Amino acid sequence: MTGLIQYYVFIALFLVGFALEVWALADALRRPAGAYVTAEKRTKQFWIAILAAGALFGYLSVPRFAIFGVAFGFGLPLLIGLIAVLPAAIYLADVKPEVIRFTPRRPGTGSGPTGRW
């Protein structure tokens, strides 16, 4: 019984890691390429490639599990899944805040002194 609980907690952690990777990739896709260069954080193509590879390996490393008889996951070695989260974590913690600072805002989208009240 304890092993089954650990197994499902493990699957949940890998699914959370995969969601984090997809979130980082989606965010990197929507930022303008010039903001990466201005922020001195490599290029947009570099981050897209790294994050896409991380998301692919993160997806492939989710352990096999079944819901209602339908099998999910491929189950690559688990260390690959842990390493696949690193680019997303680096992007979200270091690159994204700097790129946001140099992303031009559209007029009228904010509220406060820089946008409409």
C-alpha positions in Angstrom: 0.0 0.0 0.0 2.8 2.4 0.9 4.6 1.6 -2.3 1.5 2.4 -4.3 1.1 5.8 -2.6 4.8 6.6 -3.3 4.3 5.6 -6.9 1.4 8.0 -7.5 3.2 10.8 -5.6 6.2 10.2 -7.9 4.0 10.4 -11.0 2.4 13.6 -9.7 5.8 15.2 -9.2 6.9 14.3 -12.7 3.6 15.7 -14.1 4.2 18.9 -12.2 7.7 19.1 -13.6 6.3 18.6 -17.2 3.7 21.3 -16.6 6.5 23.6 -15.5 8.5 22.8 -18.6 5.5 23.5 -20.9 4.8 26.8 -19.0 8.4 28.0 -19.5 8.3 27.1 -23.2 5.0 28.9 -23.8 6.3 32.0 -22.0 9.5 31.9 -24.0 7.6 31.7 -27.3 5.5 34.8 -26.5 8.4 37.1 -25.6 9.9 39.2 -28.4 13.4 38.1 -29.7 14.9 41.6 -29.1 14.2 41.5 -25.4 16.5 38.5 -25.0 19.4 40.2 -26.7 18.8 43.5 -24.8 18.6 41.6 -21.5 21.9 39.8 -22.4 20.3 36.3 -21.9 21.4 34.5 -25.1 18.9 34.4 -28.0 15.3 33.5 -28.2 16.1 30.6 -30.5 18.6 29.2 -28.0 16.0 29.2 -25.2 13.3 27.8 -27.4 15.5 24.9 -28.4 16.7 24.2 -24.8 13.2 24.4 -23.4 11.6 22.3 -26.1 14.2 19.6 -25.6 13.6 19.8 -21.8 9.8 19.5 -22.4 10.3 16.6 -24.8 12.5 14.7 -22.4 10.3 15.6 -19.4 7.3 14.2 -21.3 9.1 11.0 -22.2 10.4 10.4 -18.6 7.0 10.5 -16.9 6.7 7.0 -15.4 4.2 4.6 -16.9 0.8 4.7 -15.3 -2.8 3.8 -16.2 -6.1 5.5 -15.6 -9.2 3.5 -16.4 -7.1 1.0 -18.3 -5.5 3.5 -20.6 -1.7 3.6 -20.3 0.2 6.9 -20.2 3.9 7.7 -20.1 7.1 6.1 -21.5 9.3 5.8 -18.5 12.8 6.9 -19.6 15.3 6.8 -16.8 14.2 9.0 -14.0 17.4 11.0 -13.8 16.6 12.3 -17.3 13.3 13.7 -16.0 15.0 15.4 -13.2 17.6 17.0 -15.5 14.9 18.0 -18.0 13.4 20.4 -15.4 16.6 22.4 -15.0 16.3 24.5 -18.2 12.7 25.5 -17.2 13.8 26.4 -13.7 16.7 28.5 -14.9 14.5 30.2 -17.5 11.7 31.0 -15.0 14.0 32.1 -12.2 16.7 34.0 -14.1 15.9 34.7 -17.7 12.1 35.5 -17.6 12.4 38.4 -15.0 15.1 40.1 -17.1 13.3 39.6 -20.4 10.1 41.0 -18.9 12.0 44.2 -18.0 12.9 44.7 -21.6 9.6 43.6 -23.2 7.8 46.7 -24.6 4.3 47.1 -23.3 1.4 48.1 -25.5 -0.1 51.4 -24.5 -3.3 51.2 -22.5 -2.8 47.6 -21.2 -1.7 48.5 -17.7 -3.2 50.5 -14.9 -1.5 53.1 -12.8 1.0 55.8 -13.7 2.4 54.1 -16.8 -1.0 53.1 -18.1 -4.6 54.1 -17.9 -6.2 54.8 -14.5 
